[in-house]
Amino acid sequence: MNSKKLSSAAWAMAALLMVCAPAFAHHGTGSSYDLSKTVTITGVVDEFIWTNPHSQLFVNVTDDQGNVVRWGCEMSSPGVLVRRGWTKHLVKPGDKITLTVNPSRAGTPLGVFRSIVLPDGTTMGGEPADAK
């Protein structure tokens, strides 16, 4: 291969890597959440945000002392959730649910979605932890 073709190929590869790098950087689930642990919480849905790139579910959880803690739950995109049987109306404010999440490494009331028990008792799971 002559040097001109080699140089063009090198530039094309560099450009491709620069375009792809942000996509890999975005998927830091393992660095933000402890995928070796799960936490199960029961509470009342405060807000369900059906949006890309990740839907968000916020739940008010009352602890043993009567304090309300607002938990945030990071979920998949609406497209992925639809393929798993979700709709944007599946949960709504006021619903009492039970969530299982991988908790935040920072110790904040935040987790990445693993499963949910809906008010009617239906259980729906999330994607495997390594799928993000």
Secondary structure, DSSP 8 states (H G I E B T S, - for coil): --HHHHHHHHHHHHHHHHHHHHHHHH--HHHHB-TT--EEEEEEEEEEE--SS--EEEEEEE-TTS-EEEEEEE---HHHHHHTT--TTSS-TT-EEEEEEEEBTT-SSEEEEEEEE-TTS-EEE---GGG-
